[in-house]
Amino acid sequence: MIQVQSISAAVFLAISSYAPLVNSGYRVEHGAAINADPELTPWIGVWPGDLELEPQNLVGGIALTWRGTVEIDVYHQFASWQGSGDAVLGLKAGADAIMTIVGSDVPMKGTALMLKAIRSELFAVNVSREEAFFTGHLTFTYEVNG
C-alpha cells in the first residue's frame, strides 16, 4: 500500500537539509502543531495530507494495484517588525526556496512517481503597526501507485 508518511518524511528531509534555508534561521518541523508565535519565525512545518486512490488491475473484483494522488502540506511563516511589505517579501522568499527544493526532486527520493501540481496560498495571521506575521500554505500533489 502507499505510505503517505514516507512521502511527507522525504519532503521534510529535503527541506530540513537545505543549508541556505536552515542557515537563514528557518526552523523546520515534521507533524508539529502550526506555530502561533511570531518570535519563532521563520518557520516551516510539513504534514502528510490527503490520499486519493483508484483501483487498478482488478482480478475477480479485487484490486491488485492502486493508483492515485497524495497531497503533502507545507506551511511556512515569516514575521517582521518592519511592516507587512517586509514580511510578504520574506514569506515569498521562503516559498520560492521550498518550491525549488521540492521541485528539484520530482519523484521525492523514490517515494512517488511524479510531482503533478503545486498550490500556494497566503494568510495574514496578524498585521499591526508593530508587527506583520504571515503564513503561507503550499500543497504538493504527487502521483503514486502501490
Accessible surface in RSA format (square Angstrom, percent):
REM  Atomic radii and reference values for relative SASA: ProtOr
REM  Chains: A
REM  Algorithm: Lee & Richards
REM  Probe-radius: 1.40
REM  Slices: 20
REM RES _ NUM      All-atoms   Total-Side   Main-Chain    Non-polar    All polar
REM                ABS   REL    ABS   REL    ABS   REL    ABS   REL    ABS   REL
RES MET A   1   146.71  76.0  86.56  57.3  60.15 143.2  88.12  74.9  58.59  77.6
RES ILE A   2    18.01  10.2   4.99   3.7  13.02  31.4   9.49   6.8   8.52  23.1
RES GLN A   3   111.97  62.6 103.63  75.7   8.35  19.9  36.59  77.9  75.38  57.2
RES VAL A   4    23.46  15.4  20.63  18.7   2.83   6.8  20.63  17.9   2.83   7.7
RES GLN A   5    98.69  55.2  95.98  70.1   2.71   6.4  56.61 120.5  42.08  31.9
RES SER A   6    50.39  42.6  40.90  54.6   9.49  21.9  21.98  46.8  28.41  39.8
RES ILE A   7     1.05   0.6   1.05   0.8   0.00   0.0   1.05   0.8   0.00   0.0
RES SER A   8     0.00   0.0   0.00   0.0   0.00   0.0   0.00   0.0   0.00   0.0
RES ALA A   9    41.47  38.1  38.87  60.0   2.59   5.9  39.17  55.2   2.30   6.1
RES ALA A  10     8.89   8.2   4.35   6.7   4.53  10.3   8.31  11.7   0.58   1.5
RES VAL A  11     0.00   0.0   0.00   0.0   0.00   0.0   0.00   0.0   0.00   0.0
RES PHE A  12    54.51  27.3  54.51  33.8   0.00   0.0  54.51  33.0   0.00   0.0
RES LEU A  13    95.08  53.0  95.08  68.0   0.00   0.0  95.08  66.8   0.00   0.0
RES ALA A  14    10.04   9.2   4.12   6.4   5.92  13.5   6.78   9.6   3.25   8.6
RES ILE A  15     0.00   0.0   0.00   0.0   0.00   0.0   0.00   0.0   0.00   0.0
RES SER A  16    32.46  27.4  18.16  24.2  14.30  32.9  12.12  25.8  20.34  28.5
RES SER A  17    77.10  65.1  45.64  60.9  31.46  72.5  40.03  85.2  37.07  51.9
RES TYR A  18    78.77  36.8  74.53  42.4   4.24  11.0  46.27  34.8  32.50  40.1
RES ALA A  19    55.23  50.8  48.66  75.1   6.56  14.9  53.12  74.8   2.11   5.6
RES PRO A  20    77.28  56.3  66.15  60.3  11.13  40.4  74.28  61.3   3.00  18.6
RES LEU A  21     8.71   4.9   7.11   5.1   1.60   4.0   8.58   6.0   0.13   0.3
RES VAL A  22    61.55  40.5  53.43  48.4   8.12  19.6  53.43  46.4   8.12  22.0
RES ASN A  23   122.80  84.7  86.15  83.3  36.64  88.2  30.21  72.7  92.58  89.5
RES SER A  24    75.85  64.1  44.28  59.1  31.57  72.7  28.28  60.2  47.57  66.6
RES GLY A  25    45.48  56.1   0.00   N/A  45.48  56.1  33.38  91.6  12.10  27.1
RES TYR A  26    21.85  10.2  13.65   7.8   8.20  21.3  10.11   7.6  11.74  14.5
RES ARG A  27    88.92  37.3  83.67  42.7   5.25  12.5  59.09  80.8  29.83  18.1
RES VAL A  28    26.00  17.1   3.02   2.7  22.98  55.4   3.02   2.6  22.98  62.3
RES GLU A  29    52.31  30.0  48.85  37.0   3.46   8.2  18.65  36.1  33.67  27.5
RES HIS A  30    55.54  30.4  28.80  20.0  26.74  68.4  10.17  10.5  45.37  52.8
RES GLY A  31    46.80  57.7   0.00   N/A  46.80  57.7  16.94  46.5  29.86  66.9
RES ALA A  32    33.40  30.7  23.59  36.4   9.81  22.3  33.33  46.9   0.07   0.2
RES ALA A  33    91.14  83.8  64.54  99.6  26.60  60.5  76.19 107.3  14.95  39.6
RES ILE A  34    86.30  49.1  67.07  50.0  19.23  46.3  67.07  48.3  19.23  52.2
RES ASN A  35    16.16  11.1   4.10   4.0  12.07  29.1   8.92  21.5   7.25   7.0
RES ALA A  36    90.73  83.4  63.95  98.7  26.78  60.9  67.63  95.2  23.10  61.2
RES ASP A  37    55.81  39.1  53.86  53.6   1.96   4.6  21.18  49.8  34.63  34.5
RES PRO A  38    24.06  17.5  23.50  21.4   0.56   2.0  23.50  19.4   0.56   3.5
RES GLU A  39   127.63  73.3 103.39  78.2  24.24  57.7  40.58  78.5  87.06  71.1
RES LEU A  40    82.98  46.2  78.53  56.2   4.45  11.2  82.32  57.8   0.66   1.8
RES THR A  41    24.28  17.3   2.60   2.6  21.68  51.7   0.62   0.8  23.66  35.8
RES PRO A  42    24.94  18.2  24.59  22.4   0.35   1.3  24.59  20.3   0.35   2.2
RES TRP A  43     0.36   0.1   0.36   0.2   0.00   0.0   0.00   0.0   0.36   0.6
RES ILE A  44     0.00   0.0   0.00   0.0   0.00   0.0   0.00   0.0   0.00   0.0
RES GLY A  45     0.00   0.0   0.00   N/A   0.00   0.0   0.00   0.0   0.00   0.0
RES VAL A  46     0.00   0.0   0.00   0.0   0.00   0.0   0.00   0.0   0.00   0.0
RES TRP A  47    45.80  18.4  45.80  22.2   0.00   0.0  35.51  18.9  10.29  16.7
RES PRO A  48    50.97  37.1  34.43  31.4  16.54  60.1  34.43  28.4  16.54 102.8
RES GLY A  49    23.35  28.8   0.00   N/A  23.35  28.8   8.01  22.0  15.34  34.3
RES ASP A  50   102.71  71.9  96.35  95.9   6.36  15.0  26.95  63.4  75.76  75.6
RES LEU A  51    72.89  40.6  40.82  29.2  32.07  80.6  40.82  28.7  32.07  86.3
RES GLU A  52   119.47  68.6 114.76  86.8   4.70  11.2  37.44  72.4  82.03  67.0
RES LEU A  53    44.94  25.0  18.84  13.5  26.10  65.6  18.88  13.3  26.06  70.1
RES GLU A  54   106.36  61.1 106.13  80.3   0.22   0.5  30.60  59.2  75.76  61.9
RES PRO A  55    63.21  46.1  50.72  46.2  12.49  45.4  50.72  41.9  12.49  77.6
RES GLN A  56    65.95  36.9  61.63  45.0   4.32  10.3  13.68  29.1  52.26  39.6
RES ASN A  57    98.97  68.3  78.18  75.5  20.79  50.1  22.62  54.4  76.36  73.8
RES LEU A  58   107.50  59.9  78.17  55.9  29.34  73.7  78.27  55.0  29.23  78.7
RES VAL A  59    90.52  59.6  83.64  75.7   6.88  16.6  87.27  75.8   3.25   8.8
RES GLY A  60    81.52 100.5   0.00   N/A  81.52 100.5  45.90 126.0  35.62  79.8
RES GLY A  61    71.29  87.9   0.00   N/A  71.29  87.9  34.21  93.9  37.08  83.0
RES ILE A  62   118.72  67.6 116.09  86.5   2.63   6.3 118.72  85.5   0.00   0.0
RES ALA A  63    24.19  22.2   4.57   7.1  19.62  44.6   4.57   6.4  19.62  52.0
RES LEU A  64   110.90  61.8  82.80  59.2  28.09  70.6  85.61  60.1  25.29  68.1
RES THR A  65    49.00  34.8  49.00  49.7   0.00   0.0  46.99  63.1   2.01   3.0
RES TRP A  66    75.67  30.4  75.28  36.4   0.38   0.9  66.28  35.3   9.39  15.2
RES ARG A  67    96.03  40.3  94.29  48.1   1.73   4.1  30.89  42.2  65.14  39.5
RES GLY A  68    13.54  16.7   0.00   N/A  13.54  16.7  13.42  36.8   0.12   0.3
RES THR A  69    36.18  25.7  35.51  36.0   0.67   1.6  21.05  28.3  15.14  22.9
RES VAL A  70     0.03   0.0   0.00   0.0   0.03   0.1   0.03   0.0   0.00   0.0
RES GLU A  71    40.87  23.5  40.87  30.9   0.00   0.0   4.10   7.9  36.77  30.0
RES ILE A  72     0.00   0.0   0.00   0.0   0.00   0.0   0.00   0.0   0.00   0.0
RES ASP A  73    28.62  20.0  28.62  28.5   0.00   0.0   1.16   2.7  27.46  27.4
RES VAL A  74     0.00   0.0   0.00   0.0   0.00   0.0   0.00   0.0   0.00   0.0
RES TYR A  75    47.69  22.3  47.69  27.1   0.00   0.0  16.39  12.3  31.30  38.6
RES HIS A  76     4.58   2.5   4.58   3.2   0.00   0.0   2.53   2.6   2.04   2.4
RES GLN A  77     2.10   1.2   1.83   1.3   0.27   0.6   0.00   0.0   2.10   1.6
RES PHE A  78    45.55  22.8  45.55  28.2   0.00   0.0  45.55  27.6   0.00   0.0
RES ALA A  79     9.99   9.2   0.00   0.0   9.99  22.7   0.00   0.0   9.99  26.5
RES SER A  80     4.55   3.8   1.34   1.8   3.22   7.4   4.03   8.6   0.53   0.7
RES TRP A  81   116.57  46.8  94.06  45.5  22.51  52.9  80.43  42.9  36.14  58.6
RES GLN A  82   149.55  83.6 114.82  83.9  34.73  82.7  42.54  90.6 107.00  81.2
RES GLY A  83    27.21  33.5   0.00   N/A  27.21  33.5  25.16  69.0   2.04   4.6
RES SER A  84    47.71  40.3  41.27  55.1   6.44  14.8   6.90  14.7  40.80  57.2
RES GLY A  85    47.47  58.5   0.00   N/A  47.47  58.5  41.21 113.1   6.26  14.0
RES ASP A  86    63.64  44.6  55.84  55.6   7.80  18.4  10.99  25.9  52.65  52.5
RES ALA A  87     0.00   0.0   0.00   0.0   0.00   0.0   0.00   0.0   0.00   0.0
RES VAL A  88    56.38  37.1  56.06  50.8   0.32   0.8  56.06  48.7   0.32   0.9
RES LEU A  89   125.17  69.7 120.11  85.9   5.06  12.7 120.39  84.6   4.77  12.8
RES GLY A  90    11.56  14.3   0.00   N/A  11.56  14.3  10.46  28.7   1.10   2.5
RES LEU A  91     6.98   3.9   6.55   4.7   0.43   1.1   6.98   4.9   0.00   0.0
RES LYS A  92   118.77  57.9 113.21  69.5   5.55  13.2  93.44  84.1  25.33  27.0
RES ALA A  93    62.60  57.6  50.74  78.3  11.86  27.0  57.16  80.5   5.44  14.4
RES GLY A  94     1.35   1.7   0.00   N/A   1.35   1.7   1.21   3.3   0.14   0.3
RES ALA A  95     9.82   9.0   9.82  15.2   0.00   0.0   9.82  13.8   0.00   0.0
RES ASP A  96    57.17  40.0  53.73  53.5   3.44   8.1  26.98  63.5  30.19  30.1
RES ALA A  97    22.57  20.8  15.32  23.6   7.25  16.5  21.95  30.9   0.62   1.6
RES ILE A  98     0.00   0.0   0.00   0.0   0.00   0.0   0.00   0.0   0.00   0.0
RES MET A  99    59.32  30.7  54.41  36.0   4.91  11.7  40.12  34.1  19.20  25.4
RES THR A 100    89.27  63.5  78.17  79.2  11.11  26.5  61.13  82.1  28.14  42.5
RES ILE A 101    13.78   7.8   8.71   6.5   5.07  12.2  12.50   9.0   1.27   3.5
RES VAL A 102     0.01   0.0   0.00   0.0   0.01   0.0   0.00   0.0   0.01   0.0
RES GLY A 103    28.90  35.6   0.00   N/A  28.90  35.6  15.39  42.2  13.51  30.3
RES SER A 104    93.72  79.2  51.64  68.9  42.08  96.9  45.18  96.2  48.55  68.0
RES ASP A 105    31.72  22.2  28.21  28.1   3.51   8.3  18.59  43.7  13.14  13.1
RES VAL A 106    63.48  41.8  61.97  56.1   1.51   3.6  62.00  53.9   1.48   4.0
RES PRO A 107    58.49  42.6  58.49  53.3   0.00   0.0  58.49  48.3   0.00   0.0
RES MET A 108     0.00   0.0   0.00   0.0   0.00   0.0   0.00   0.0   0.00   0.0
RES LYS A 109   111.28  54.3  73.97  45.4  37.31  88.8  57.42  51.7  53.85  57.4
RES GLY A 110    66.05  81.5   0.00   N/A  66.05  81.5  31.27  85.8  34.78  77.9
RES THR A 111    46.87  33.3  22.28  22.6  24.59  58.6  30.62  41.1  16.25  24.6
RES ALA A 112    11.47  10.5   0.00   0.0  11.47  26.1   5.20   7.3   6.27  16.6
RES LEU A 113    76.65  42.7  55.55  39.7  21.10  53.0  58.00  40.7  18.65  50.2
RES MET A 114    86.44  44.8  86.44  57.2   0.00   0.0  58.75  50.0  27.69  36.7
RES LEU A 115    27.38  15.3  13.00   9.3  14.39  36.2  13.00   9.1  14.39  38.7
RES LYS A 116   107.05  52.2  73.79  45.3  33.26  79.2  33.25  29.9  73.80  78.6
RES ALA A 117    53.11  48.8  43.52  67.2   9.59  21.8  53.03  74.7   0.09   0.2
RES ILE A 118    70.19  39.9  36.91  27.5  33.29  80.2  37.09  26.7  33.10  89.8
RES ARG A 119   123.19  51.7 118.52  60.4   4.67  11.1  62.39  85.3  60.80  36.9
RES SER A 120    70.41  59.5  41.82  55.8  28.59  65.9  23.14  49.3  47.27  66.2
RES GLU A 121    71.61  41.1  61.65  46.6   9.96  23.7  27.46  53.1  44.15  36.0
RES LEU A 122    97.41  54.3  68.21  48.8  29.20  73.4  68.21  47.9  29.20  78.6
RES PHE A 123    92.14  46.1  87.81  54.4   4.33  11.3  92.14  55.9   0.00   0.0
RES ALA A 124    65.71  60.4  32.57  50.3  33.14  75.4  32.57  45.9  33.14  87.8
RES VAL A 125    77.83  51.2  45.86  41.5  31.97  77.0  51.15  44.4  26.67  72.3
RES ASN A 126    65.65  45.3  60.62  58.6   5.03  12.1  17.03  41.0  48.62  47.0
RES VAL A 127    78.52  51.7  47.89  43.4  30.63  73.8  47.89  41.6  30.63  83.1
RES SER A 128    52.10  44.0  31.03  41.4  21.07  48.5  39.11  83.3  12.98  18.2
RES ARG A 129   232.01  97.4 194.40  99.1  37.62  89.6  76.25 104.2 155.76  94.4
RES GLU A 130   122.45  70.3 113.65  86.0   8.81  21.0  66.75 129.1  55.70  45.5
RES GLU A 131    27.02  15.5  25.95  19.6   1.07   2.5   7.69  14.9  19.33  15.8
RES ALA A 132     0.31   0.3   0.31   0.5   0.00   0.0   0.31   0.4   0.00   0.0
RES PHE A 133     3.12   1.6   3.12   1.9   0.00   0.0   3.12   1.9   0.00   0.0
RES PHE A 134    15.05   7.5  15.05   9.3   0.00   0.0  15.05   9.1   0.00   0.0
RES THR A 135     8.78   6.2   8.78   8.9   0.00   0.0   7.87  10.6   0.90   1.4
RES GLY A 136     0.92   1.1   0.00   N/A   0.92   1.1   0.92   2.5   0.00   0.0
RES HIS A 137    19.15  10.5  18.68  13.0   0.47   1.2  15.53  16.0   3.62   4.2
RES LEU A 138     0.00   0.0   0.00   0.0   0.00   0.0   0.00   0.0   0.00   0.0
RES THR A 139     1.08   0.8   0.63   0.6   0.45   1.1   0.12   0.2   0.97   1.5
RES PHE A 140     0.00   0.0   0.00   0.0   0.00   0.0   0.00   0.0   0.00   0.0
RES THR A 141    20.94  14.9  20.94  21.2   0.00   0.0  14.07  18.9   6.88  10.4
RES TYR A 142     0.06   0.0   0.06   0.0   0.00   0.0   0.06   0.0   0.00   0.0
RES GLU A 143    28.31  16.3  28.31  21.4   0.00   0.0   5.73  11.1  22.58  18.4
RES VAL A 144     2.85   1.9   2.23   2.0   0.61   1.5   2.85   2.5   0.00   0.0
RES ASN A 145    73.14  50.4  55.89  54.0  17.26  41.6   5.36  12.9  67.78  65.5
RES GLY A 146    38.46  47.4   0.00   N/A  38.46  47.4  37.83 103.8   0.63   1.4
END  Absolute sums over single chains surface
CHAIN  1 A     7506.3       5682.9       1823.4       4431.9       3074.4
END  Absolute sums over all chains
TOTAL          7506.3       5682.9       1823.4       4431.9       3074.4
